[in-house]
């Protein structure tokens, strides 16, 4: 008997193999996209910290009697330390500059920077003139 074509079992096996390959591929792609978003968010935080460091070096005279201050992302943008709008990479929305803070803490002669969505309880909010 000379039959041409595939049996139902062979077609189901091929579909099952393709489904497994698709699931593995989709999972891997999703993992890499999330990882790249996290890395981009960290890079963005580091860029904000670098802008705050430049701001601190330009405004050390205003920080002499303070151990901890918070400055908003909007203040850094308005002062020209950050040029562009800043976006959240997870959902591609523009960050509200008034709700992102850089808490700047001075210990001895060193400054420590933290980008966060809240003012540190120990810090006072700095008002840019």
C-alpha positions as CSV (number, residue, x, y, z in Angstrom):
1,X,0.0,0.0,0.0
2,X,1.5,3.3,-1.1
3,X,0.2,6.1,1.1
4,X,1.2,9.7,0.8
5,X,0.8,12.3,3.5
6,X,1.1,12.4,7.3
7,X,-0.8,10.5,9.9
8,X,-2.7,12.4,12.7
9,X,-0.1,11.3,15.2
10,X,2.7,12.8,13.2
11,X,0.9,16.1,12.8
12,X,0.1,16.3,16.5
13,X,3.7,15.5,17.3
14,X,4.9,18.3,15.0
15,X,2.4,20.7,16.5
16,X,3.5,19.8,20.1
17,X,7.2,20.3,19.2
18,X,6.4,23.7,17.7
19,X,4.4,24.7,20.7
20,X,7.2,23.7,23.1
21,X,9.7,25.7,21.0
22,X,7.4,28.7,20.9
23,X,6.9,28.7,24.7
24,X,10.7,28.5,25.3
25,X,11.3,31.3,22.8
26,X,8.6,33.5,24.3
27,X,9.9,33.0,27.8
28,X,13.4,33.8,26.8
29,X,12.5,36.9,24.9
30,X,10.3,38.1,27.8
31,X,13.2,37.5,30.2
32,X,15.6,39.5,28.1
33,X,13.1,42.4,27.6
34,X,12.6,42.7,31.4
35,X,16.3,42.5,32.0
36,X,17.0,45.2,29.5
37,X,14.3,47.5,31.0
38,X,15.8,47.0,34.5
39,X,19.3,47.8,33.1
40,X,18.0,50.9,31.3
41,X,16.2,52.0,34.5
42,X,19.5,51.6,36.5
43,X,21.4,53.6,33.8
44,X,18.8,56.3,34.1
45,X,19.1,56.4,37.9
46,X,22.8,56.6,37.5
47,X,22.4,59.5,35.1
48,X,20.2,61.3,37.6
49,X,22.7,60.7,40.3
50,X,25.5,62.1,38.1
51,X,23.4,65.2,37.5
52,X,22.8,65.6,41.2
53,X,26.6,65.3,41.8
54,X,27.2,68.1,39.4
55,X,24.5,70.1,41.1
56,X,26.1,69.5,44.5
57,X,29.6,70.5,43.2
58,X,28.0,73.8,41.9
59,X,26.0,74.4,45.1
60,X,28.3,73.3,47.9
61,X,27.9,76.7,49.6
62,X,24.2,76.0,50.0
63,X,24.9,72.6,51.7
64,X,27.4,73.6,54.3
65,X,25.0,73.5,57.3
66,X,22.9,70.6,56.0
67,X,23.6,66.9,56.5
68,X,20.8,65.7,54.2
69,X,18.7,67.4,51.5
70,X,16.3,66.2,48.8
71,X,16.0,67.8,45.4
72,X,13.4,66.9,42.8
73,X,14.0,65.7,39.3
74,X,12.1,68.7,38.1
75,X,14.5,71.0,40.0
76,X,17.4,69.4,38.2
77,X,15.7,69.7,34.9
78,X,14.7,73.4,35.5
79,X,18.3,74.2,36.6
80,X,19.6,72.7,33.4
81,X,21.4,69.7,34.9
82,X,19.1,67.2,33.0
83,X,18.2,68.2,29.5
84,X,15.5,65.8,28.4
85,X,12.4,64.3,29.7
86,X,12.9,61.2,31.7
87,X,10.8,58.1,30.9
88,X,9.9,54.9,32.8
89,X,11.1,52.1,30.5
90,X,8.6,49.6,31.9
91,X,5.6,51.4,30.6
92,X,7.2,54.1,28.5
93,X,5.5,56.9,30.4
94,X,7.1,60.2,31.2
95,X,8.2,60.5,34.9
96,X,6.7,63.2,37.0
97,X,9.6,65.3,38.0
98,X,7.9,66.5,41.1
99,X,7.5,63.0,42.5
100,X,11.1,61.7,41.9
101,X,13.6,62.8,44.5
102,X,17.4,62.6,44.9
103,X,18.2,62.3,48.6
104,X,21.7,63.7,49.1
105,X,23.4,62.7,52.4
106,X,26.7,64.1,53.6
107,X,28.8,62.0,55.9
108,X,32.1,63.7,56.8
109,X,33.4,65.0,53.5
110,X,31.5,62.5,51.2
111,X,28.1,62.7,49.7
112,X,25.8,59.8,49.1
113,X,23.0,59.9,46.5
114,X,19.7,57.9,46.4
115,X,17.1,58.2,43.6
116,X,13.7,57.5,45.1
117,X,10.0,58.4,45.0
118,X,10.0,59.8,48.5
119,X,11.8,62.3,50.6
120,X,14.0,60.7,53.3
121,X,12.7,61.4,56.8
122,X,16.1,62.8,57.8
123,X,16.3,65.1,54.8
124,X,14.8,68.5,54.2
125,X,13.4,69.3,50.7
126,X,15.6,71.8,49.0
127,X,13.8,74.7,47.2
128,X,15.6,75.9,44.1
129,X,15.5,79.6,43.8
